[in-house]
């Protein structure tokens, strides 16, 4: 998956549409200064993949239109950012702005060490104000802690259903599945096996090093991972029913390989050995360049109504920056209508605002992802222990039930782990 989402392989975004990239760099410790009356801001990100030029183009436009402020973006791997940023910000020696992780929950680590600047004084609807009310609700809530806004979205993405039109045609399927029942039927029909060996899978599911697909399958039927009270929901009747249904489709009907990473799932679909995959906007150009006769549609609707997964990367300001006013001005511009429309057209991502739908009508791909925003949900939003919940409880649970473990008892064990991490008393 692309560099803005944990663990998945980058799938190319066409570079030809992106403005020439800036030369990025910062000093040894990232501390900003002013020279010649121009405030120098440094920004550290993990955008090392094919989405990087779109961010650089946006920053270049800001610098062109704000002659008294100059932003320089440095991109390093997410692992490097996670290793260096906590100490540099804790000592006041880090960059003015940063995306600490592709995990929205990473903001809690920096809030707890008093390393980031609350943004409430910059929130509003006037000029040079951060219009937080325009952010998708799940994003705004994820970045608001104890009533204070601490981050803006560096990007927002939703997931849709990708499908191979040629494989659909060969199977006699004339349209993308619109309901969960149609989704299941298509997954079975598009799975081709002979002599005990599967040559074509109906669906490419990943269970590790991925933007999560399995929560979407739970949400379709009213299941969940964690409730609003912070207590586990993976072992409720709705969740267990959904997990049983889909794990049996993998085990018995063999609609997808078992144990795929996100990279594996992408490769299987791009090599035309799987007919469908749930994925984000970063994937479209790469699949087309791989020769897939690509179709795209909203995630099929289950009994709980339309739902899909959203992802977002937090962008924060260092508390100790000497240029807080200029950094807030940059965030206000970055999340404004003009900049978000430009970024969306360059990157293929939906904008980080909910008020630009009509402006994107001429781009069917971007419009598809933007249309999904109102029904999207963040995975483990607002959970300080989100990373541990995913890696220590949820992923192992999925991997076990894919291999035949009893769903209820496995979900019960995962729920116990989750509740220990969240501090839920139940």
Buried (B, 14 or more C-beta within 10 A) or exposed (E): BBBBBBBBBBBBBBEEBBBEBBEBEBEEEBBBEBEEEBBBBBBBBBBBBBBBBBBBBBBBBBBEEBEEBBBBBBBBEBEEBBEBBBEBBBEBBBBBBBBBBBBBBBBBBBBEEEBBBBBBEBBBEEEBBBBBEBBBBBBBBBBBBEEEBBBBBBBBBBBBBBBBBBBBEEBEBEEBBBEBEBBBBBBBBBBBEEEEEBEBBBBBBBBBBBBBBBBBBBBBBBBBBBEEEBBBBBBBEBBBBBBBBBBBBBBEBBBBBBEBBBBBBBBBBBEBBBBBBBBBBBBBBBBBEBEBBBBBBBBBBBEBEBBBBBBBBBBBBBBBBBBBBBBBBBBBBBBBBEBBBBBBBBBBBBBBBBEBBEBBEEBEBBBBBBBBBEBBBBBBBBBBBBBBBBEBBBBBBBBBBBEEBEBBEBBBBBBBBBBBBBEBEE
